Amino acid sequence: MRALAKWVAATAAAVSLAASAACGGDPPTDEKVVEFWYYQPTPEQSKQVKELLKRFEETEPTITIRLTEIPKDDYNTKLSSALGGGRGPDAGYLDQPLMARYANAGQLAEVPAGTITESDFYDGALRTNKISGKLFGIPLQQTTVALFYNRKLISTPPVTWDELVAESARVRRENPDLAGVNVPKGEGFGAWVFPAFVASAGGTMLDEGNRRIAFADPPAQEALAMWRKLLESSPRQITNSENPFHKGLAAMMFSGPWEVLAIRQQFPQLDFGVAPLPRKDVAASNIGGDNGVVFSKARNPDAAWKWLRFLSDATHNAEFSNITGNFPTNRKSARAAKINTDPAFKVFVDQLETAQARPAVPEWIQINDEYLAKAIEEGVDGGRSPADALADAAVRARKLLGWQ
């Protein structure tokens, strides 16, 4: 009797399942789950990302994206630890200068052919994902640096290096208590900005194909010498104070879009403008931000690439970058972005056309933060010539990279 009861119950369950399917019920599906790690947003940003995710999952009903929000300061450490322990996410953010390190370690999946159309993206943004000619990620949200100027002191922003030096000297001459420019220092930020000026003089930082250090070449020497010249009209005793540009003590500075809202909110009395970085030979800027990558041990890589393609396409990239606070990397999306209606922010979007990707070597962060930063400190503020300071940095970089 007990066996017969079990048979009847099983048969009834099977009939019920068949009837549900026949009547349009929800039969079992092959659900694909993707764990995606990104920097912890604000509560409002988190809400907006989840609304964007909902729209993606409506178009891809068999894919579920599990968002993991991690504080930015902890992100790289947690990611490295998780991947090393074999329990990392399927996909996530990766800061541009880390791309080569993870790719060379075999931890990144190559972007499958046909996933994106490369020409849809700004060239500099796309190149931050290329390691040895292979594409290992998709640019999601990036930023750059521009010239901020005080309209009370500068009526027309300088376009060239010569004009920049001249305007800085004029401000100092007419206002002895002020500095012309808040000249970058020998630190990580200054070293990040420096390649934009090197590129404007026709140079580059590394010739990776020929394994040659290029940041001690004449274009880099000229860029560092120009910064040194600016210091003559921009005393550190003025610019070393807190927020010298914001408080009207420096007429100009080089910085990123995060300053726009900060100044508007905290220093509303300052009438400022934003202009492209002054150029020597060609227009150029630097680039920073995050790429979307799929890790080599992802359980559902095809689904993960679909999610990253969604975030970077012409329809959604502007919305995603607006939520997270940077700028679109997809050209069509950037042109249509509401942020272009703000003249200050539009400068940064326009400069993405000339932004230069950082060298794709795993050691670049160390070269930037230690070797180049020291060269700037010595060649701008110290007693060494720009040529000698950069030459020493090149020797150290060559040894670190193992280049002859």
N, C-alpha and C positions, 0 to 999 in steps of 0.2 A: 504493500500500500504506500509506503514511504517513497519507494522508487517511482511508482506511478504518479504521485503528487509532484515530484521533481520534474518529471517529463512533461506533465500538463503545464506547469509554471513556465518552463523553458519554451514550450511551444507557443504559449500565449504571448510571451515577451517578443518572440520572433515575429509573430503575426502583427503585434502592435507596432514594431519598428518598421515593418514593410508597409503598413497602412500609413504611417506618418510620412514616409518617403513618397508614397503615391499621392498623398494629399498636399505636397509642397512643404513638408517639414524640413528640418535641418539635419541632413545625414552627416556622418563624420567627414571632416575635411583634412587635407594635408597642410595643417597650419605651419607656417615658417616663422620662427621667433628670432628677432635680431636685438641683441643687447647693444645699445648705443650710449657711449659715455661722452659728456660734454661739460663745459664749465658751469658751475652752479649759477643760475640766473637769479634775478630778483623775483619775488613772488609774482609780480605782474608779468614779467618776461616768461616765467615758467608757465603761467596760464596761457599766454599767447603761443608759445611753442607747442603746447599740448593741443591747442585748437588747430594749429597747422598740421600736427600729426594726425588728428582726427580726419582731416580732409585727405591725407595720403592713404590712410587705411580704408577709407570709403572707396578709393579707386583701386586698392589692392587688398581685397577682403581676405585673402589667405595669408597675409603678412601682418605680424604683430611686432611693433617696435617698443621695446622696453627702455625707457629713458632713465639713465643714471646721472644725477647731478652731483658734481664733485667740485669743491672749492678750488679756484684756479691755482692758488699757491701750493696745493697738495696734489694737483692733477698728475704732473709728470712722474712724481715719486710713486704714487699709487698705480699708475699705468705700468711703469717699468716693473714694479713688484708683481703685479697681477700677471703680466705676460710671462715673466720669468718663472712663475709658479704654475703656468699652464692653465690659468683660470681667468684670463683676460676677456674683454668684451669682443664682440664680433666686429664692431666698427666704432669710430669716434673721432674726436678732434686730434690734430697733431700740429704743433707749432712748426713753422716752416724750417728753422734751422735744425730741427730734429729729424727731418725726413731722411737724410742720408744715413744717419746712425741706425735707424730702425730698418731701413731698406737693406743696408749692407749686412745687418744681422739676420736677414731672412724672415723678419717679423711682419712685413707688409706684403699684401697681395698686389700684383700688377693689375692696373685697370684693364678690364677686358675690352678688346677692340669693339668699337661701335657703341660703347656706353655713353660717350659724349662726343660732340663735335668740337675739336680743339680750338678752332677759329672763333667759337662763341665767347671765348674768355680773353681777358686782357693777357697779353703775352708774358709780362713779368709775373703775374699771378700764377699762370699755368706753369711757368718754368720752375717755380718753387717746388713743384711736384715731380720734376724730372731728375732722375739719378742715372747717370751713364746712358742717357738717351731713352730710358724707359719711364713710363708714366706710372706713378705709384699712388696717386691721390687726385682729388678734385678740389680746386680752390673754392672755399665756401664764403668767407668774409675776411676782408683785408683792409688795410689802412696805409697811410703814407704821411709824410711831413710836408708842411708848407711854411711860408713866411707870414708871420703876424706883424702888423705895424700899427703904430699909434697915429691916428689921423690928425691929432692935434700937432704932432711933430713932423709927420711925413705926409705931404699932400698927394704925391704920386709914388707908389711903391717902386723900388728899383727892379729893373728887369735883368741887368747884367751884373757881373761881379764888380766891374769898375764903378757902376752906379751905386752898388751896395757899399763899397768902401767909401765913396765920396759922400753919400748921404749920412753914413755913420760919423764921418769926420765933421760934417756940417753941423749935425745935431750936437756933438760934443763941443764944438767951437762956439755955438750960439747959446748953449746951456751947460755951463761948466760943471753943474752938479748932476748931470745925467750921463748915461752911457748910450752909445749908438746902438749896439747889438748885445744881446745876452749870448755871447759866444759859447758854443758847446765845450764842455770840459773833457778831460781824459777819464772817461768812465764808460760803462756799457752803452748808455744812450748816445753819447757823443760819437762813439765808434759805429753805432748803427746808422746815424745820420751821415757820417763821413762818405760812404760809398756813393751817395747821390752827387756830391760835389766832384768826386773822382770821375764818375761817368760823364758829368757835364763837361769836363775837360778832355773827354775822349778816351778815358782810361777804364780799367776794370780792376778787380781785386785779385782774382786768381785766373790763370790760364790753365784750367783743369785738364784739358786735352793734352797739353804739352808738359804738365806737371811743373808749372813755373809760377813763382810768386810775382804778381804784377803791381801790388800796392806800394812798391818803392820806386816805381817808374816815374818819369817826369810829370804826368797828369796828377798823380797823387801828391807829389812834392808841391806842385802849383796850388792844389787845393788847400794843403796844410799851411802853406806860406800865406795864402789869402786870409785864413782864419787868424794867423799870427798878426797880420797887418791890421785886422779888425780890432784886435786887442788894444792897439794904440789909442783908439777912440772909445774903448769900452772897458774901463778899469774893473778889475775883479772886486775891488773894495766896494763898488756899487752893485755889481751883478751878483755878488755872493750873498746879498740879502735875500730874504724870503719873497718870492714872487715879484721880482723887480719889474718885469714888463707889466704885470697886472696893476701894479701900484704907480705906474707912470714914470719909473726910474730908468727904464731902458726903452728906447724907441722901437726896437724890433727884436724878434726872437724866432727861432726855428722850432716848431713843435707840431703836435698832431691834433686831430679834430676833437679830442677829449677836452681841449682847452676852450673850445667855443662856448659850450654850455656852462662850463665852470666860470668863465669870465662874465657871461651874461647874468648868471645867478648871484655870484659873489662880489663882482666888481662892476655893477651896472653903470657906474659913472664913466667907465673907460670907453671911449669911442674908438673902436679898432676895426681894422680890415684884414682880410686874408688874401694873399697873392701867391702865385707859383714861386718856387725857389728860384732865385736869380741864377742865371746860367753864364757859363763862359763860352763854350762852343755850341752845345746842344742842350735842349731842355731835358732834365732828368730828375728823378726823385728816388726814394728808397721804398721799401715795402715791408709790411709786417701783418700778422694775422694768422688765421688758422685754415688748415686744409682738412678735408674729410677723407679718411682712409679706412680700408677694410684690412683686418689683420689676417695673417696667413693661416691661422687655425680657426677662422670663423666657421661656424656650423652651417650657416646659410648665406654664403657669400653673394649669390645672385640676388637674393632679397635685400641684402645690405647695400649693394650697388644701386638698386632701384631707389632706395631711400635717399642716398647721397645725390643721385641724379635729380630727384625731386627737389631737394633743397637748393640745388645749383642751377636749375633751369630758368629760362627767361620769364616764366610765370611766377615763380616763388622765391627766387634768390633775393630780390629787393626786400620782400617782406621779411624773410629770415634775417637778413643782415640788419634791417631796421630794428627788429626785436632785440638782437644781440649787441647792437651798438657800433658795428663797423659798416663797411661799404660793400655793395654788390661786386662780384667778380665776373659775372656774366654781362657782357657788353649791352645786350638788348635790355636786360633787366635794369642795369644802371641808368640807361638813358630814360627809362620810363619811371624811375624811382621818384617819389615825392620829395626826397631829400634834395633833388636838384633845384627845387624852387627857392632854397635858401642859398644866397650867394656865397656865404662863407663855406658851407659844406660842399657846394658844387666845385670849388677849387680842388678839393681832395679827390672827388670823383674824376675830374678831368686829369689830374696828375697820375692816376692809375695807368693812363696810356703810356707814360714814360717811366714808370716805376721799375727799378732794377732788382731782380731776384738775388738773394745772397748766395755765395758759393755753396755748391752741393757737396760738401765734405763733412764727415762726422765731427771733425775737430773745430768747426768754424766758431762755435760759441766761445770756446777757450781763446781762440785767436782774437776774436772781437773784444772780449771782456778783459783780457790780460795784455796781449801784445799790442793791438792797435790802440787800446785805451792808454797804455803807457807811452806810445809814440806821440799821441795827441798831447798828453800832459807835458812831455819833454819838448816837443816841437812847437807848441803854442805858448805854454806858460813857462817852460824851462829855458835853460841856457843852450840847448842844442839846436842845430839847424834842422828844419823839416827833413832834409835829405838824409842826414845821419840818423835821426830818430826812426825814420821809416826803414832804413837799411838794417838797423839792428832788429827791428820787429820782423823783418823778412827772414833774417838768419834764424831766428827762433821758430818762426812758422815753418820754415823749410825743414828744420830738424824734427819738429813735431809730426809733420806729414810724411817724413821719410823721403822727401824729394831731393834729388841731387842738384 
